[in-house]
Amino acid sequence: MNDPMPTQALQDRIGLRAPLLFVVVILVVFGLLYSLAGTAMGRVLFPAQATGSLIEHDGRVVGSALVAQPFADARYFQPRPSAANYDPMAAAGSNLARSNPDLRKRVDAAIAAVAARDGIAPSAVPMELVTQSGGGLDPHLTPAGARVQVARVAKARGLDPAIVQQAVDAATETPQFGLMGQPRVNVLHLNLALDARQR
């Protein structure tokens, strides 16, 4: 007569079934379905942000509203410097402490370069134009950071500085919800607006 009690091997198999099923359910529900649902909701509710806030100009992507990029021509406003060389795959700050003499030397050299480029006194150079943001890809300047570049951009474009300042004012974003952050200017949006004005 067979023993009605399950063998140890069968008990072990039954004991493993529940945890294994739990692991599979967790992986499928939270590892796959939750991610797919979140991605789908993002694309439906925030389509521009979900695809990187890309900016198109003349039918081609020219950048992202979230990532700074360099501009070599004097006709363009310059963003903050980047420790990552404006590479979104290598976003990083300089990681130099404020007490590091190398940082002081680099900032002093940058102040001199910006003052010469924009024809202003070194004491008038905003710190944001010579220091990197934490991620090295900040696409915004303060209105003051844009204002010191107005004369150079106006001269290079052959425009009245008042017209360029109007473009800066029009591109200035207010704090989010009127509370968070400070007024800021997206450099890429501003440069594209100036290009569109001169077409």
C-alpha positions as CSV (number, residue, x, y, z in Angstrom):
1,M,0.0,0.0,0.0
2,N,1.3,3.4,-1.0
3,D,2.2,5.9,1.7
4,P,-0.5,8.7,1.5
5,M,2.1,11.3,2.7
6,P,4.0,13.0,-0.2
7,T,7.6,12.2,-0.5
8,Q,10.3,14.8,0.5
9,A,11.0,15.5,-3.2
10,L,7.3,16.2,-3.9
11,Q,7.1,18.5,-0.9
12,D,10.2,20.4,-2.1
13,R,8.6,20.8,-5.5
14,I,5.4,22.1,-4.1
15,G,7.3,24.4,-1.8
16,L,9.2,25.9,-4.7
17,R,6.2,26.4,-7.0
18,A,4.8,29.4,-5.1
19,P,8.0,31.4,-4.9
20,L,8.8,30.7,-8.5
21,L,5.4,31.8,-9.6
22,F,5.7,34.9,-7.5
23,V,9.0,35.8,-9.1
24,V,7.6,35.3,-12.6
25,V,4.5,37.4,-11.8
26,I,6.7,40.2,-10.3
27,L,9.0,40.2,-13.3
28,V,6.2,40.2,-15.9
29,V,3.9,42.7,-14.1
30,F,6.5,45.2,-12.7
31,G,9.4,44.5,-15.0
32,L,7.5,44.5,-18.3
33,L,3.9,45.6,-18.1
34,Y,4.4,48.4,-15.7
35,S,7.3,49.8,-17.9
36,L,5.2,49.5,-21.0
37,A,2.2,51.2,-19.4
38,G,4.4,54.0,-18.1
39,T,6.0,54.5,-21.5
40,A,2.6,54.5,-23.3
41,M,1.1,56.9,-20.8
42,G,4.1,59.2,-21.2
43,R,3.7,59.2,-25.0
44,V,0.0,59.9,-24.8
45,L,0.0,62.6,-22.0
46,F,3.4,64.2,-22.8
47,P,4.3,63.3,-26.4
48,A,7.0,66.0,-26.8
49,Q,8.8,65.4,-23.5
50,A,8.6,61.6,-23.9
51,T,10.6,61.8,-27.1
52,G,13.3,64.1,-25.7
53,S,11.7,67.5,-26.3
54,L,13.3,67.6,-29.7
55,I,13.2,70.9,-31.7
56,E,12.7,70.7,-35.5
57,H,13.6,73.4,-37.9
58,D,13.0,73.2,-41.6
59,G,11.9,69.6,-41.2
60,R,15.0,68.4,-39.4
61,V,15.9,68.0,-35.8
62,V,18.3,70.7,-34.6
63,G,18.5,69.9,-30.9
64,S,16.6,69.4,-27.7
65,A,15.1,72.0,-25.5
66,L,16.6,70.1,-22.6
67,V,20.2,69.8,-23.7
68,A,22.7,72.6,-24.3
69,Q,24.7,72.7,-27.4
70,P,27.7,74.9,-28.5
71,F,27.4,77.7,-31.0
72,A,30.7,78.7,-32.7
73,D,29.4,81.8,-34.7
74,A,29.4,85.2,-33.0
75,R,25.8,85.7,-34.3
76,Y,24.6,83.3,-31.6
77,F,24.2,83.4,-27.9
78,Q,26.5,81.1,-26.0
79,P,25.2,78.6,-23.4
80,R,27.0,77.8,-20.1
81,P,30.3,75.9,-20.5
82,S,30.1,72.1,-20.4
83,A,32.5,69.8,-18.6
84,A,31.0,67.0,-20.9
85,N,31.8,68.9,-24.1
86,Y,28.0,69.1,-24.6
87,D,27.8,65.3,-25.1
88,P,24.5,64.0,-23.5
89,M,26.1,60.5,-23.2
90,A,28.8,61.9,-20.9
91,A,26.9,64.4,-18.8
92,A,28.9,65.5,-15.8
93,G,30.2,68.5,-13.9
94,S,33.9,69.3,-13.5
95,N,34.0,67.7,-10.0
96,L,36.5,70.3,-8.9
97,A,36.0,71.6,-5.3
98,R,35.7,75.4,-4.8
99,S,39.0,75.2,-2.9
100,N,40.8,73.6,-5.9
101,P,43.3,76.1,-7.4
102,D,42.8,74.5,-10.8
103,L,39.2,75.6,-10.7
104,R,40.1,79.2,-9.8
105,K,42.6,79.3,-12.7
106,R,40.1,77.9,-15.2
107,V,37.4,80.3,-14.0
108,D,39.8,83.3,-14.2
109,A,40.8,82.3,-17.8
110,A,37.1,81.8,-18.7
111,I,36.2,85.3,-17.3
112,A,38.9,86.9,-19.4
113,A,37.8,85.0,-22.5
114,V,34.1,86.0,-22.0
115,A,34.9,89.6,-21.2
116,A,37.0,89.8,-24.4
117,R,34.4,88.0,-26.5
118,D,31.5,90.2,-25.4
119,G,33.4,93.4,-24.9
120,I,32.5,93.8,-21.2
121,A,34.5,94.3,-18.0
122,P,35.6,91.1,-16.3
123,S,33.6,92.2,-13.2
124,A,30.5,92.2,-15.4
125,V,30.8,88.6,-16.5
126,P,28.0,86.5,-14.9
127,M,29.3,83.4,-13.1
128,E,27.0,81.1,-15.1
129,L,29.0,81.9,-18.3
130,V,32.2,80.6,-16.8
131,T,31.0,77.7,-14.6
132,Q,29.5,74.4,-15.5
133,S,26.2,73.2,-14.3
134,G,26.1,69.9,-12.3
135,G,25.2,67.9,-15.4
136,G,27.2,70.0,-17.8
137,L,24.2,70.3,-20.2
138,D,22.0,73.1,-18.8
139,P,20.2,74.6,-21.8
140,H,19.2,77.8,-20.0
141,L,20.8,81.1,-19.1
142,T,19.5,83.7,-16.7
143,P,18.3,86.9,-18.4
144,A,21.5,88.6,-17.1
145,G,23.6,85.9,-18.8
146,A,21.9,86.6,-22.1
147,R,21.9,90.4,-21.6
148,V,25.7,90.7,-21.6
149,Q,25.8,89.0,-25.0
150,V,23.2,91.2,-26.7
151,A,25.7,93.8,-28.1
152,R,28.0,91.1,-29.6
153,V,25.1,89.2,-31.2
154,A,23.5,92.5,-32.5
155,K,26.7,93.6,-34.1
156,A,27.4,90.3,-35.7
157,R,23.9,90.1,-37.1
158,G,23.7,93.8,-38.1
159,L,20.7,94.4,-35.9
160,D,19.8,97.1,-33.5
161,P,20.7,95.9,-29.9
162,A,17.1,96.9,-28.9
163,I,15.7,94.3,-31.3
164,V,18.0,91.6,-30.0
165,Q,17.1,92.5,-26.4
166,Q,13.4,92.3,-27.4
167,A,14.1,88.7,-28.6
168,V,15.7,87.9,-25.2
169,D,12.7,89.3,-23.4
170,A,10.3,87.3,-25.6
171,A,12.3,84.1,-24.9
172,T,12.5,84.6,-21.2
173,E,10.5,81.9,-19.4
174,T,9.0,82.7,-16.0
175,P,9.5,80.5,-12.9
176,Q,7.5,77.2,-13.3
177,F,4.0,77.6,-11.9
178,G,5.1,81.1,-10.9
179,L,7.0,79.6,-7.9
180,M,9.8,77.2,-8.8
181,G,13.1,78.3,-10.2
182,Q,14.0,81.7,-11.6
183,P,13.4,83.5,-14.9
184,R,15.5,81.7,-17.6
185,V,16.2,81.8,-21.3
186,N,16.5,78.7,-23.5
187,V,19.6,79.5,-25.6
188,L,18.6,77.2,-28.5
189,H,15.1,78.7,-28.7
190,L,16.5,82.2,-28.6
191,N,19.0,81.5,-31.4
192,L,16.4,79.9,-33.6
193,A,14.0,82.9,-33.0
194,L,16.8,85.3,-34.2
195,D,17.5,83.2,-37.3
196,A,13.7,83.2,-38.1
197,R,13.6,86.9,-37.7
198,Q,16.3,87.5,-40.3
199,R,15.0,85.2,-43.0
